[in-house]
Amino acid sequence: MSHAPAMPTRSVLVVEDSAVLRHLLSHSIRADARLRLMDAVESAEEAIRLVPHLRPDVISMDVCLPGMDGLEATRRIMAQCPTPIVIVSDALDAQVSMNALRSGALAVIEKPRGLTSDAGRAAVGAITTQLYIMSQVPVIRRRLLTAQAPHPAPVAPVPSWTVPPRILALAASTGGPRAFAQVLGALPVDFPVPVVGVQHMGGPFMEGFAHWLDQQVPMPVALARHGETLRRGHVYIAPGDRHLASGARGEAVVLDTSPQQGQRPSASVLFSSVARAFG
């Protein structure tokens, strides 16, 4: 009988101000056969010093830290020694989420509450699973920007196709919010086809992401609702923790099926459905 080769363990650096959560995360990582704890520190400065030497596969980064905060630490690490980073935040608000993703983080997770309860321990376990998933995402060096990025230049006119397209489907993970804003911001308000999009992001942040994107681009943006007709010149974003697909009649289909490769919503689900519905 043949056996699949064992996946290599992924190394983790924990950056966490709370001694209790730092201990619980460390314990959960040590108990997870997929992961290996390299170190657990309480300041951004110490993390920045250690990353080039330890070269972890993934970092769990607290936002509120003594001295430099976790977002600035993320920006510096992504500029100097690119590493997958998962932000762990006390506040579940759109501003923190957008700032974290713009800084180069791959995901934003709510900090567990009631750490001694079963729900709190389960939430800590969910963080370790997310760390394992994100440890496998390739990342690139990001320039350390001190000024706000300029508005995107207008794109070239849309070409004429032999068979005109009937839908535009987009999906993104790391760097996605900025990419969505740049691509859609360069399209006209009367764009002739509907736009459907998947952003790999934690469920609680999707409503805030859709609201933020609606303020950045000419077309109206909203979370997709199951069964609604996909109208041209409108952007439909997959809701939190649900897949988005296109139905045979050009309607939005919101699914509660299992994650694909650890992601829900999943780009694969969206693109496969668009291929079936639109060719």
N, C-alpha and C positions, 0 to 999 in steps of 0.2 A: 504494500500500500504506500502510495506517495504522499508526502506531506508538503504543504505550502511552506516556503521559507519564512522563518520568523522575521517580523519587521524589526529593524534596529530601534533601540530606545532613543527618545528625543530628550535632549538636555534642556533644563529650565532654570532661569534666574528669576527669583521672586523679589520684587521691590515693593514693600508694603510697610506703611507707617504703624499700623495697628499690630501690636505684639501678638494679640490673640489670633487675628486672622493670619498673620505671618506663620504662626505655629501650625494652625489648622491646614493652611495651604501646603506647607512643607510636609506635614504628615500625610495628606491626601496624595501628594506627588510621589512620596516614597512608597506608598501602598499601591501605586498604579504601575503595573509591569511595563506599560508603554513609555513611561517617563523616568527621568533621572534628575534629581535635584542637584544643581551645581552650587548654589548659594542662595541665601535669603537675607536681604539687606533692607535698611529702613530709610535710606536717603537716595535721592537722584544722583548726587555727586559721587557716591560710592558705586552706584550702578554704572555710571559713565566710565569710571576708572576701571571697573572689572571687565566690562564687555569685551574690549579688544584682547584681553588675556584669556578669558574663559570661553569666548566664542559660543555662547549658548544657541540652541536651535530656536528658542522662543523665550520671550520675557513676559511675565505678568507684572504690569505697571500700575501702581496706585496713582490717582490724580493728586490728591492732597498730601503733600510731603513737606517735611520741614526744609526750609531753604528753597531750592529750585523745585517747581512743581513737576508732575509727571508728564504734562504736555510738552514743556520745554525740554525735558530729558528725552522724550520721544523724538522731537525734532533733531536734537544733537546726535543721538544714536543713529538715526536714519541718514544723517549727513556724513557721519564719520565711520560707522561700522554697521551697515544695514542688517537688521535682525527683525524677524516677525515679532510684533508687539501686540499684546492684548491689554487694553485699558480696563481697569477695574475702578468703577466710579460710584461714589455715594449717591450722586444726583442723576436721576433719569430724565434729563431734559435735552431738547434738540440741540441747544447751543454747545453743551459739553460734547455731545456725540459728533457734531460737525467739526468742532475744533480738533477733536481727537483724530478723526479720519483725515482731516487736512494735514495734521502733523505727521501722518505716515502710519498710524496704527491700523491694524487689520480689522479689529473688532472692538466693541465696547460692551462691557458686561456690568450689570448692577452688582454692587457689593452686597454679599449675603447679610441678612439681618437675623437676629436670634440665633447666633452661631451654635449654641448648645442644643437647639431643637433639631428634630429630624429634618424639618424643611431646610434649616440652615446648613446642616451637614450635606444634604442633597444638593444644595446650591453650590457648595464648595466643590463637590464632585463634578458638577456641570462645568465649573471653571476649568478643572483639569482636562476634561474631555475637549473643551474648546481650545485649550493650549495645545493638545496633541494635534488637533485638526490644523490649526494655524501654523504649527511648526513645520508643516510640509509645503507651505505657500512660498514660492520664490519671491524675494523682494529685491529692489534695486536702490542704489544710492540716491538720496534726494538732496538737492541743493538747499543750504540753510538760508532761507529768505528772511530778510528783515522788513521788507516793504510788501505791501499788498500786491498780488499779481495783477498785471494790466488786464483790461477787458480783452477777450479774444477778438482777433481780426475776423472780418466777415469771410465766410467760406465761398468757394467758387460756385457759380450757378449750378443748380441741379441738372445733370445731363438728361438727354432724351434716351430712354431705353426702348428696345424693340418690343418688349413686353413690360408695360409700366408696372412698377411695384405697387402693392396694395397695402403694405404695412411696413413699419420700421420697428425692429426689435433690438433692444440694447440690454447688455448685462455687464456688471462690473463687480469687482471685489475691492482690493486695496486701491486707494486713490479714486474710487468711483464717484463720490459726490462732486468733486471738482471736475472730473471728466464729463459727467452727465451735464453739469452746468455749462461747460465750454461747448460741447457738441450741440445741445439743444438751444443754447443761447444764441447760436449763429444761424438758427433756422427761423423762417418767417412765421408770424402768427397764423397765417393762412396755409400752413404746410398741408399738402394735398392728401396725406394718408394719416391714419392713427399711429401713435407711438406707444409701444408697450415696453416696460423696463423692469429688470430685476437688479436689486442692489443687495449683495450679500452683507447683511447687517443684522444685529440683534433685533428681535421682534418689537420691543418697546419703543425703538427709535424710528420705526418706519413712518408713522404719522408725522413726526417732526421733520423727517427727511423730505416727505412729499410737500409739506407746507413750505419748508425752506426753498426747495427747488421751484415751487410755484412763484416765489418772489424773485427768482433769478432769471427766468426764461420767458419769452413772449407768449408761448402757448399755455393754456390752463393745465395744471397738474393736479392729480388727485389719486388716492388709493383706489385700485380697481374694486368694483362691486360685482359679485357673482351674477351673471346673466345679463349685465348691461351691454348695450351695443357699443362697439368700439368705433367712435366717431373721428373723422379726419380732423386734424388740427388740434387734437387733445392728447395728453400724455397720461397713461395709466401705469401706476407703479404697484408692484406686488405688495399686498399687505403683510404685516408682521407675522412671521411663522406660518405662512401659507404659500403654496405654489400658485403661480399665475400661468394660465394657459389660454390659448385662443380656441374657441369652438368652431365647428364647421360652418356656422352661419356668421362668423365674424363677431361673436360675442365674447366677453370676458368670462373665463371659467376659473374660479378660485377653488383650490383643492387642499384638503387636509390629509393627503396621503403622506407616506413616510419620507423622510429626508433623502436626497440623492447625494451620495458622497459627502454626507455630513451637513448638507445645506438645505434649508427650507426657508425662503424660496430658493429655487434652483434654476440656474441659467439653462441647464440641459432640458428641463421640463418645458420651459418657455419656448426654446428654439425648436424642439421636436414638434410641439403643437403647431407652431407657426408654419413649419414645413408641411405638415399634414393639411392644414386648413387653406394655405395660400400657395403652396407649391414653391 
